């Protein structure tokens, strides 16, 4: 019997009707494997994964293949987005055994969970042969299989410790910039060869460091290419080529939240109209396509619709003419690089916008008509689970974008998402990773959840002045210090009282999102800058020790750690704004502070005679009866100012 029908994961629910006798991850599956004396077949994926869908259609929906799986294995389905800890330890094993990784991930393990054979996608004929061969070896040469599983676990645990170094110095950050320049694609932007992923965290570091060439080239190239949805806004997962032309079409919340924040920061640093447009269109796409009825943000949109990757997004010249007429159709084909040969499959093209249109009014009309026509197509599926970490990233991005472009609706959306996390994802002071339809999932939050949610709440506090968000962030960060610390300055990715796997995951390197360790370091640093907590600042600095090891040769994998290190070396700058809520001068000073490009800047907003929380507000008062701003580093402040011009001069200086 298939046991996935009551899952909260949309990915698991996609498999609830398979003829495979699936178990969700849990002790029941392990107990059943021990009872039957058979291996576990652990299949890991996520709902927007194209090749996961392919393997599902080919193998998991096939009766003959399912019978082989059911006869010889206990089959376990895992949503990697719900259980990143399970995904991490088995991905380590897969990469160690095969020197590559990806999803779907296919792992054969002993009833104790020790992996002995791993792979990714297998076509159905090959998968059937593999099932039969693993069964043959398990029944005929059990000792070899058990020894292999024990050897893998021993080897992985032997290399689990993390090298670390001192707090990164200015020289460390210069080395990181030099290392990034070595792999920078000066012709097309980005780093390395195809496939190219959006280097969001690296771009944040480069912007904070004043490195305009690499950041600007990359941001413009991504925004003008096919990876960016030129009609609806928002970014696809990655580009399959080195010119950002053809994307892998799935669209993830985490990518768009990170890129929204970076494009807003690029606009703040002189990115101009392109940066403004892309930021606002991406924010609009997030609210339109991913917002849930409960106020949170769904995880992703699929790459596929009607069984074809990208079908929702691509066009032929004939399709353009059908919607727009001959004249506008030809004009749009030239503008969006839609050719008879196509840039994608079957003569279809991904829309690009390599130059600004000469006729903006015509462009706006054409774009609106194409978007309306596309809305009549069959839409990609949506993974509507709410992931705490990714909503934390969205809260930070929307709050900052709302301030930058005077869009209170974006701040309101960030606040609603924070309220959902507070209401649904906090249980006994601990964070739950997921929810769906307002119903909490059963999986404990991991380090990235705590770090990213705390980052979002601290940012939201800076924008709204609502101290409850800062207090909640502080509570989450206390849990990080108490439950995740490794005793040597770093953090494990799971809490000390979390489910025990064959390895306790710990990875300081960034992937598609900031690593849990660097996310925690950034939030700890900001919290310390607002509250004066030495404990939090010392912990942030210690967690950055791995940056010193990675920066000289592997800076691309430590982008968020480098960004946090830049903030730490810059102070970070602290601004206390004091004044009545209803005084426009208070609002002007507050907005000027928030628009500063100082790396990692934190802002505290308070009323005269407030309760002094956070500590940055203690002793700060009006100046001559007027609202005032205090610019500080490590709680040592310059003379207070009362005008935007004076504040901007201090922040620039």
Secondary structure, 3 states (H helix, E strand, C coil): CCCCCCCCCHHHHHCCCCCCCEEECCHHHHHHHHHHCCEEEEEEECCCCHHHHHHHHHHHCCHHHHHHHHHHEEEEEEECCCCHHHHHHHHHHHHHHHCCCCCCEEEEECCCCCEEEEECCCCHHHHHHHHHHHHHHHHHCHHHHHHHHHHHHHHHHHCCCCCCCCCCCHHHHHHHHHHHHHHECCCCCCECCCCEECCHHHHHHHHHCCCHHHHHHHHHHHHHCCCECCCCCCECCEECCCCCCCEECCEEHHHHHHHHHHHHHHHHHHHHHHHHHHHHHHHHHHHHHHECCCCCECCEECCEECCEECCCCCECHHHHHHHHCHHHHHHHHHHCCCCCCCCCCCCCECCCCCCCCCCHHHHHHHHHHHHHHHCCCCCCCEECCEEHHHHHHHHHHHHHHHHHCCCHHHHHHHHHHHHHHHHHHEECCEEECEEECCEECCCECCHHHHHHHHHHHHHHHHHHCCHHHHHHHHHHHHHHHHHCECCCCCECCCCCCCCCCCCCCCCCCCCCCCCHHHHHHHHHHHHHHHHCCHHHHHHHHHHCHHHHHHHHHHHHHCHHHHHHHHHHHHCCEEEEEECCCCCHHHHHHHHHHHCCCCCCCEEEEECCCCCCCCHHHCCCCCECCECEEEEEECCEECCCECCHHHHHHHHHC
